[in-house]
Amino acid sequence: MGKASVIILTGYGINCDVETGWAFEMAGADRIERVHVNRVINGEVDLEDFNIMVFPGGFSFGDHIASGKVLGLKIKKEMGDKIDKFISDRKLVLGICNGFQVLVKMGVLPGRRDGVFGRQVATLTMNDSAKYEDRWVTIKANADNKSPFLEGIESFKVAVRHGEGKFVAQSYSLRDIRSSNLIAFQYVDKDGDSTKNYPENPNGSDLAIAGMTNYHGNVLGMMPHPEVYINKTQHPEWTREEGLQDTGEGLKLFLNAVKHARENL
């Protein structure tokens, strides 16, 4: 069995790297490195030494122009070849919140069937509420998406913290995203049905999309923050809600990544 080696990219306003590291530590990853983007760009750190790469949440470059846009352009221009090889080797990539925005605006999500970087056919834009949303929601996994990140996950409560989380795309792109089962997570109501209604859907995303994968399933981007629900005491109602497990439901995603890396990469 191999080892799960995680690189968490930092810098330029990213601020969720520490919590993300804790999640992978709790999931049992063998090696976890928080690395400034520039150290990868200049060759000081080699992506070849890792099999899981994470774009964490935060406010890269202050969300100027559009959330994730500047960092996405910088990464694609200055280390796009390294990203291309990493993903082409079927290693795992996780983008959370700002990281999801970066992956979408680089054209990695949804990407291409026969490659890594595609045209940017979607974006994440201002919430319908026109304000920053900091709340807990429920998301449901797409059972037809066979990404290793999603194994055994059905639905769970999770925090959102974003001002530009509304996923939008042209109708033809949405048709392909749905028919290709690239949707990973959707916002759902109390009955477990996907919804565009506020506040269950905090931003008004098309198809209620909370997260999506590339065509091969090894890249996952999502707006909610699973790394902030790895322990039941992080749940806002942990003293009142019965039946909560000691570990938070968000931990399962990180356990899946570590397991897949050890067994397959």
Secondary structure, DSSP 8 states (H G I E B T S, - for coil): ----EEEEEE-TTB--HHHHHHHHHHTT-SEEEEEEHHHHHTTSS-GGG-SEEEE--B-GGGG-SSTTHHHHHHHHHHHHHHHHHHHHTT-EEEEETHHHHHHHHHT-SS-BTTBS-----EEEE--TTSS-EEEEEEEEE-TT---GGGTT--EEEEEEEESS-EEEE-HHHHHHHHHTT-EEEEEB-TTS-B---TTTSSS--GGGEEEEE-TTSSEEEESSBGGG-SSGGGSTTTTT-TT--SS-TTHHHHHHHHHHHHHH-
